[in-house]
Amino acid sequence: KQLHYTEEMLKTYETTIAPLAASILRVIKVDSYLENGQEEEIKRMLDALKTQMSMPFDKILSVGYIKYHIHRKEPEKALSHIPTVEAFVKATGIKQYLGLIERLRGKILRIQKSYEKALEVYENFLKTSSANQSAIYGKAICLLNLKRFDEALEPIKQLLKKSPFNPTYQFTAAKIRFGLKQQADGIRNLKTAIKGWKDADADYKPASEARALLETMKKEGADVQ
């Protein structure tokens, strides 16, 4: 469903904005396609856009390639594209991409399981962009993986205050609650996440993981009613 909404949104924009802007938007929005298993389609699109996007804006394609390699858990390949985006910022003065690159650098470090370093990246970013939900979420994920559950709870609460029915945040909150041995609260978060993903595609991995976790808990005798 999310992929459908993204595609409809992009098609709408493509009727109202310049072709170059539409191409850039497609590059930035590759996440929805990657999350729904369209790796090959995204790789073909990025490769095709190389000949369609004029300099220096063709360098923005590296953002798409970074996300593509992050999704495939290829950190070294993802890192190799960062200098291209940094060169684009230097050439154009469009600094908004530096923040995006820092958040993507945090994701790369998470793939490498360098959670302490990733946490440092997110915390430094949040010093100047304290409300950025992507960075707040990244911080929560790092703390969760470091088993610093008490600290992880605060940023996820902050996110849920703004987006209470976001299934990704709810699923992460469930994991944190389980780490804190707060099973009843964790189950509530987990069930809310599953409800939020009720229209997710069958092969959408986070939704499948959430449903599988609930089934496992049922088999282990947890009260999930």
Disulfide bonds with the S-S distance in Angstrom:
none
